[in-house]
């Protein structure tokens, strides 16, 4: 699945984010479980991660640091006759199971927090983050059974609550408050799914940031939960029968709980659960035991006649599609193999509508008649938008129309078509930004969507499909004027001449004198698109006088499947070249210089930061790799890592091994190099990218660092890959990151309100 939803600071609290169609396996979720056992009972003993007193050393860049000791082992692996040392292999062990790793984590955290707590701007930045984060946040409403369901956060709540409206003008009623589920906010609501009658809601519970979830069912009228608890869920969402009798979902077999955070995930199967029965009574609907690596998601068609099953084998947008006639329980394969991507949009009778990249790298909409399903009989409803070079991201079948969301140079454009593919209208959007939403039923005229941009907090719109009318429904208000900041779009050539697009944002009146502290953020992988969305941490960075830049690298989805493939497997170096090209562009255009340039990336973006840091340590002053994939020879051995081989390749393949070894962050660290200041961040309960990646990378980088800039690793306790992280932890994390970057870029707080020199 996708390594990362997007930057978690975007805090997209809309239903589109929480009701992801898992056939695409995007990055996921938010939630809780009501069984009553403690965290330790569920996850085992935790290491002592207490902080030590603050250090008073202020001459950080001159005196060499003495890091906590990281023992080495004599581990050597043979790859096609090439011997590869892995001296920190022992740090791959689960911190919950290994006393040695738990001790290493505790020592590193004490060392790191001592230095972070001594940073002079840390508290000022934290206070400003907290003040700006304290605004009302609304999710995109979902309408089911005549009721409206939506997320809401009053400002600084660790987790967003869920409310419902019995009518648009009704008083809101509280449905879920995950903040009451734990004392520290580490139990989260990662998705909620009302049944079509509006009587029940199935909801997913996420604990300590893990990808593992549990499903509970709540009776909306009484506010009470049914007794059953469904377990062993990853990469799934419930799909209800129209009468609310039960839902379909996917789960993995029960396994050794001690290995659940590191073992490979295999043998996912589809089940039907009837409300008010135990999970042991669930009926197995679909399984592929001969192909344990295959995963499956199931979706009931709006007319309740069919079950559409999307089968996947990796993160790539290549699926096999099957369907079951629910009246006869007949199973048939509609589109065999894993050649192209197909996302089910809806149906009218025996005619299924899909979004696909088959014969259309930018995406198109097709219709397949189940009675004559051969490709030669497919009907094209909306052709590929070749002239505009717009990428089709999402399609909704609403009110008898197709609402299509596109990316145009990585920002949103929305068009409405009739079922003959005729363009009815293009929605007017406030500017260069990102939209989410447009959920509903084929006969439902009413829908909702959100809009935000780098300088505009989210606005929720109520939209009527037939008339095209859009009106403000809710709006988040932040104490910053969008007009005080400007967003630019620039293009620059990469190493091979490829034209790369980049967003650059900063306060108005910025002088291009080459001396501006700049944060360059990137991802470049898994067909994920980086789009301009509102983020409090980024606004604080710009408010301090910093520049924020975000290039759309190859490997992402901003320009279609060909763009994605140009940054995968043996072509992954293109991604790093694009990112280095972005840095050189910012320097060339007078925004900044190497001594004022920081780089940041999460997950696959953490890999990006690690790789370019090795290749061009002279180009950056600060690096912030978060939850990164740092050992490119062994990632496939843990949890969902095997799914990433479509993007990365595999060290089991001779040609791909050479490509992986050439850029693997862990393996390309060298003695005698003066590396920039590095703050690595990860979390002890991350079972997407297991923290052993960051542990090994930090230990080796500390060992080889020839310069005096610090190499620190910040390991969050009771947290995972990002989604579901409590607000309190997010504020603390970004205060540490920005204060660290400010210290080594020479960024002061003179422009920051609330500082001793600010206004």
N, C-alpha and C positions, 0 to 999 in steps of 0.2 A: 504494500500500500504506500501511498505517498508518505514520505518521511516527515513532511511538515505541512500543516494547513496553510500557513503563511505566518508572518510575524504575529505572535500571540498578543503583542501590545495593541494590535488593531482592535481586539476585543469585539469581534463581530458577534453580536448577541441575537442574531436573527434566526428564524426557523430554517432558512435555507442552509445555514451552516450546521444546524443540529439535525437536519433531516436529509443528510447526504445519501444519495443512491450508492450503495456500497459496491455495486458492480464496477464503478470507476475506482473504488478504493482510494478515496481522497484521504487527507489527514483527518481526524475525527474529534469529537464529542464534548460532554460536560456533566456529573451526577451523584447518587447515594444508594445505600442499602440499609435495610432496617432490621438486620438480624440481631444486633446488640452485642456482637463480640468485639473486643478491643482491637486496635491496630496490631498490637503485638501478637494477639491470638491469630490474626489473619496472615500477617507477613513475617512473623518471627522477631527475634531480638534485634534491636537497633543499636548501632554504635553510638558512643558518646560524642556528639558533635559540638560540645560547648565551646564558646569562644574564650580566648585568653585575653588578659588586659591589653589595652591599647599600647602600641609602641610609640616611642617619642623620637625615633630616628627620622630625621627630615632630609638627610643627604642620600636619598634612595638611589640616585643615578650614578654615584661615585664609588661606593663601597660594595665589593662583591658580596652576594648573599650566600648564606650557608643554609641550604634547603633541608627539610626533613629527609632523613635517609630512606632511599628506595632500594632495597636489596635486589640483586639480579640472580638469574638462574641460567644454567647452561642448556638452553633450549635452541636446537638448530633443526630447521625443517628443510626438506629437499623438494624443490619444485623443478622438475624436468632437468635435473642435474645441477641446479643452482642452489647453493646452500644459503639459507636465510636465517640469521640469528634473531631470536625473539627473547631478549633477556628479561622482559617484564611480563611474560606470559601469565605468571601467577596473579597479576592484577585483573585478569579476566574473571576470576571467581566472584560469585555473588556476595556482595557485602553483608547480606543477611545470613550467609552460611559460613563465611570465612572470618575467623578472628584476626588473621594477619591483614586482610584487606580492610576490615573495619578499623583496625588500629592505624593503618596508613591513611585512611580517609580522615579520621579524627585529627591526626597530626598535621595533615595538609590543611585542613579547615582552620585549625588554630593559628597556623602560620599565616594563612591568607587573610583571615579576618583581623588579625592584629595589624597588618599593613593597611587593609582597607579602612579600618576604623580611625587610622591616623591621618587619612587624607583630608586636607583642610576644607574642601568644598562638599564633602559627602552629606553632611546634615543640611546644608543650605539647599542642595539639589533634591534631597529626599523631601524636605518640607515643600518645595515648589511642586514636585511631582504629586505629592499628596493633595495639595490645594487644587491643582488643575484636574486631577483624577476625580475629584469630588463633584461630579455633575450627573444628572439623571441620564440613564441609558435605557433605551427601549429596543426590544427585539421586533422583528417583522412578524405581525400577527398571522396565525394559521386559523382558518375557519373550518370547523367540522360540526355537523349536527346543529347548525344555526348559532354556534357559540364561537367566540374569538379567544384564542390562547396566545400569550406572548410573554417573553422574558422582560424583567424590569430590575434595574439596580438603582437604588437611590443615590449612589455615589461611591462610597467606600466599602460597601458590603463585600465580603470575601467571595461570595457566590451570588449570582443573580437569582431572584425569585421568579416564579411563574404565576401569572394572574390569568383570569378568564373574565370575559364579558358575556352576559346573556344576550346582549344587544349592543349596538355601537354606542348608544347613549346610556347604557346601564352602568351602575357602579361596579368597579372591579372587585373580584373576589379572589383571595389568595388560594392558590392550588398547591404550590410547593414552596417551602422555604429551606433550601439545603443548608443555610447557615446554622440551623438548629440541629443538624445531623452530626456535627463534630465541634469540638472546642476551638480548633485551629483552622477550620475552613478547608481541610484537605480531603473531605468527602464532597463530591460534586455531582450535580445533575448533568449528565452528558447527552441527553436527548429525551424528548417526550413526544408521544404519538397518540393523539386522541382517536378513538374509533369513529367511524362515519356517523353513528347515531348520536354522538356527543354524550354517551353515558359513562364510558370508561376512558382511562388514559394509561397506556403502558409507558413506563419510563425506565431509563438506563441509569445505573448507579456506578460511578467511577470513584475509586479509592486511591489516594496518594498518587494520582497522575498515571496510574497503570492503564494499559490498553484493555485489560480484562474488565468486564462489566457484568453486572447482574441486572435482571429485568424484574420489576415489580409492577403490579396493576392496581390502580386506584379507582374506586367508585366515586365519580365526581359529585353526586348528590350528597352522599354521606360523608365524603372526605376520608373514608377509611380504605385501607389496603386489603386486598384478598390475601389469603395466607401463603400462597405459593411464592417461591423465590427461584427464578431461573438462573442457572449459572453456566460458566465456561463459554462466555460470549466474547468474541472479538470481531470487528469488521462486519457488523450486522445492524439491522434495524427491523423492528416489527412491521409487518404488513397485514392489516386487519381484513377479515371478511366484512362485507357490507352490513351484516346484521349484528355485528359486534360480538359474535359468539366466541371468537378467538382470532389468533393471528399466526402467520408464518414467520419463522426466524431461522438463523443459522447458528450452529455452535460446534465447538471442538469436543472430542472425547475427554472425559475426566482423566487427569494424569496426576503424577506426583507433585503435590503442591510445593515441594521444596525446589522443583526445577521449573515452575511455571513462568518465572521471569526471564529464563534464558533458553529453555528448550525450543526447538523448532515447532512451529504450528502446522499440523497436518491433519488430514481427514476431516475437514469441515463438512457438515451435513445439514440439510434443510429439514425442519420439523414443523408440525402444527401443534399449537398449544390452545386448549380450550379453557376459557376463563373459569376459575374456581376449581381447577384440578391440579394435581402435583405434576412436576416435570417428568417424573417416571412414567406418567401416562401419556406423554406427548407421542405423536405419531410421526415416524420417520417418513418423509415425503420424497427426498431425493438424496442420493449418495453416489460417489464414484470410487469405491474401494480399490479398484485397479489403478487409480490415479490419485494417491494420497496427497499429492502436491496441489491438486485443484481446489479452488475455493468457490463458494456459491452464494448468491443472494437471490431472494425471491420477492416478487411484487405481484399483488393481486390487481387485475385490471379494474378500472372504474366501474364497469358493468357487472363485476363479480363473477364473470364467466370463466376466466382463465387465470392461471398462475404463470407468470413469465420468470424464467430462471436464467440468470446471467452467470456464466461460469468463467472464472479467471485463473490464470496460473502465475501471474507476476503483477508488477505495478504498471506494466505497459497497457495502453489502450487497445487491447486485442482480446476479444471475447468469443465464447461460444454461447449461442442463444437457444434455449429450449422452451417449450410451453406444455402446460397440462390443462386439459379440459376438466374443470372442477366437477362437472356433472357426471363425467364418466371415468375420471382419474386416469385418462390416457396421456402418456408422455410421448412427446415427439421432439426431435431436434429440428429447429427451424434454420439455424445458420451454423454449420459445423466448423470445427477447427478454430484456430486462434490467429486469424490473418488480419482482421481489421477490428475497429471499435464500433460498438452499437449500443446506444443508450435508449431504452424504452421511453417513449413520450406519452403514449396513450393509444386508445383503439376506438373504433366505431364498428361494432359487430366483429366480423372476421378479419377486419383490416387493421393491422398493427402499424403504428407510426414510430420511426426510429430516427434519432440523430446519429450520423455515421461519418467516418472519414474514408469509407470505401470509395475509391475512385474520386476522392475529394479531400486532399490533405488539409484544407481549411475548414472542412465540414459542410454537410448538406443534410436535408431532411427527405426521407423516403417513406413509402407506404408499401407494405407487403400483405398480399391476400393469402390467408392461411390455406385456402383451397387451391391456390396455384402459386406456391412460394418460390419457385425457381428464380434466380437473379434476373434472368431475361425478362421476367414479368413484373419486376419491381417498378413502382411508379415514383418518379421524382417530384416531390412537392415544392421544396425550396432548394434551388441549385446553389452550388458553391459561389461565394461572392468574390470572384477572381479579380474583377476590375478594381474594387475597393481594397482588396487584400485584407478583408476582415475575417477573423477567426470565429467560427460559431462555437460558443461556449456552453449554451444551455437553451433548451426549447421547452416551453410549457404549452399544453393544449387546454385552452381556457375559453369558455363562452363561445365555442365553435370556431375559434381562431388559434393560430400558432403565434405565440409570443417568443421571439428569438432574441437572445442576448449575445452580442458580438464583442470582440476586442478589436479596436482600431488603434494601432500603435500603443497597445497595452492599456487603453482606457475604454470604458464601456460605451456601447451604442445599442439601442433596443429598437427592433423593428417588429411590426405586426403584419402577418400574412393571413390570407384566407386559405381554405383547404385546397385550393387550386394553385397555390403558390403566388398569388397576386399580392403585391405590396399594398397594404391598406394605409399604413402610416409609419412614421418614425417618431418615437417619443422624444420630446424635448427634455434634455437633462440640463441641470444648472451650470455644468462646466466639465472640465477634464477630471473625471473621477471614476468611481466604481459602484455598480449596483448589485444588489442581492435580492432574491425573493421570487415573486411571480408564481406562487404556489396556488393550487386550486383544482377544481374539477372541470371536465369538458362542458358541463352545462352551467358553470358558475361564472357570472359576469364580473364579480367583484374579486379583486386580488390586492396584494400589498407588495411594496418593494422599498428598499432603503438606498440612499445615495450618500456617499461621502467622498472626500478627496484629501490630499495632503494638508490643505488649509481650510477644510470645511468639515465640522463635526457631522455625524449622521443625521439625516432627515428621513422620516418614514412617510411614505405616500400611500394613500388609498387610491386605487386605479380601477376605473370601469372600462373593461376591454371593448365593449361594443361602441361606446361613444368616444373613447380615447381620453376621457377626463381624468386628470390626476390632481389630487388635493392633499395638502399637508395633513397628516394624521397625528404625528408626534415629531418633535424636534428636540435634539439634545443641544443644550446651551452651555457653552464654555466661555470663561471670562477672557477670551482672546478674540480680537477682531480678525476675521479671515483676510481683510484687506491689508493687514500689517505684514503679510508674508506673500511671497510670489513663488510660483511654480513654473519652471521652464522645461521645455523638451529640447534636447540636443541630440545630434547624431555624430558618431565618430567612426573611423575605420579601425577594425581589429587588425591583428598581425597579418592575416591573409587577405586583407582588403574588404572583408565583410562589413557591411554598414550596421552599426549597433545603435539602438535607441536608448536614451537615458533621461530619467527625471532628475532635475536639480531644484531644490527648494531652499529658501533662506529668507531672512528678514529683508524688507525693502530697503534700498539704499546701500546694499553691500558693495564695497569697493573691491574690484578685481586687482588686488595688489600682490597676489601669490602668498598671502600670509594668513588666510582664514582657516581655522581648525575645521576639518572636514571629515564627515563620517560616510564612508562608502559601504553600502549594504548590498549583498548579492545572494543569489541562490543557484540558478542555472541547472535544473534537472527535473526529471520525472514529469515532464509536460506541465509543470506548475508555472503559472503566470504571476509575476509580481506587478500589481496594479496600485494606483495611487489611492490610499485609504487613510483615514484619520488615525493618528496615534499620539497619545499624550507624551510619551518619552521623546518622540521625534520633535514635537513642538517645543518641549523644554530645551532640547539640544539647540534648535534654531533660535529660540528666545535668548539663549546665552551668547548668541553671535556665531554659532556654528552653521556650517553648510551640510545639508543632507543630500546624498546622491544615490540613486537606485537604477542601475542599468538592467536592461532586459537581455540577459545572456542566452546564448545558444544552449540547448538542453531543456529550456523552458517551453511553455506552450503559447507564448505571445504571438507567434507568427505561423502557427500550424505544425503539423506533424513533421514536415521536412526540417523545420527549425529545431524541433525536439531531437530528432535523430542525429542532427549535425553535432550534438554535444553528448553523445552516448558512446559506450564501449571504447573502442580504440580511437574514437574522435573526441574523447573527454578533454583533451588538452585544449581544444577550441574554447571551452568554457573558461579556462584559466587565462588564455590569451585575451579573451574578451574583457575579463575583469581587470587584468593588467592594463589593457588599452583604455579602460574607463579611468583608471588612476592617472595615466599619462595624459589623457584628455583634460582632466581637471587641473593638472599642473600646467599644461600648455596654454589653456584658456585663462590662466591667471587666478583661478579660484584658490589654489593652495600650493604647497610644496611638500616633499617627502617628510620633513620634520613636523608637519602639521596635519598629516593624513592618517586616519584610523580606518580599519576595515572590520566589518561585522558580518556574520552569517550564522544561521541556525541549521542544524541537522545536515542535510546535503550542503547547505551553505557553510556549515562548520568545516566540512571537508574542503570546500572552496578556499576558505581562509587559510587552512593549514597548508594546502598545496601551493598557493601563491606566496605565502610567507617563506616557504622553502626556496621557491624559484627566484623571488625578488625581495630578499630581506632589506635591501637598500631603499626600497620604494615606499616603505611604511614606517611609522613611528610607534603605532599601537595596533594590536590585533585582538579581536574579541570573538573567538570561535566558541559557539554554543552547541551543546549536545551533538557534536560532530561525529561523522564516520571517519575514523582516523587510521584504522588498520584495514587497508583495502585487500589484503590477502586472506582475511579470516571473517569478514563481516557476514558471509553466507551461513555461518555455523550457529547463529543465534537468532531466536524468536522469528521475526518476519524477514530477516536479512536475506533469506533465499529468494524472496520476491524481487529483490533489487537487481538481480543479475541482468535483466533486460536493459537496464540503464548503464550498469557498471561493467558488465561482463563478469567473468569468474576466474579465479586463480587456478581452477581446474582445467582451463583451456590454455594451451601453450602461448598462443599469440596474445590473448587477453591478459595472461599473467605478466607478460613483458610490459604491456601498457599500464597495468595497475601498479606494478613495482616502480615504474618510472615517476609516478606522482604521489604514491601513498604517503600521506603526511608523516606517519610514524616511522616509516622506513627511510625517508630521505632527509632526516635531521643529521647534520654533520658537525663534527668537532671543529673548533676554531672559528665558527661563524658568530658574529655579533648580531643576535636576533633582536627585533624590537621588543618593547614591553608587551607581554601577553597575559591576558586574563581569560582563562578557560573556564567555562561554566557547564555544569552537568547536574544530574540529579540521581539520587540513589535508587529510585523506583522507576527509572526510565526503562521500560521493556520494549521500546521501539528501537532506539539505538542504545544498546546496553552501555552503561557508564564505563565499562572496561576500556572502551575506545579512548575516552578522554583520560582515564587513569594512566594508561600506558604512554600515551602521547605526552602528558605532563611530566611523568617521571623521566622520560628520555630527553625532553627538551630542557628540563632543569639540569640534567647531567652534561649536556653538550654546550650549553650557553657559554659563549666566550666573553660576551659583554657584561655590563653591570645592570642592564635593564631587568626588571623582575619577571619571572615566569611563575604565575600564580594559578591555582585551580580552586574554584569556588564550587563546592558540592552541596546542592540543596537537599535538605532532609525532608522525607515524606513528600516527594514530588516526582513527576515523571517527565515526559517529553515536552510538555508545555500546556496543553489544553486542560482546563480544570484547576490550574494553579491559582491559589487564593490571591485576591487583590493585594493583601499585605505583603506577600512574598514577591509579587511582581514589582511593587514599588521599591522594596529593599534591593532587589536584584538590579534594577535599572539605576538606582542611586549609586550602587557600587560600580557598575560598569561606566556610567558617565563621569563619576568622580575620578576613576582610574584613568580614563581617556583624557580628561581635562588636565590631570597632573602631568602627563607626559606629552601633551600637545601644547601646553602653555595657555590653556583656555581659562580665563578667570570668570568671576561671577559679577562683574561690574554692570552687566546689562540685565541681570536676573532680578526681578522683583522679589523683595524679601531678603536680599543679601544685605550685608552691612554697607555696601556701596551702591546697591540698586535703588530704584525709585521707590 
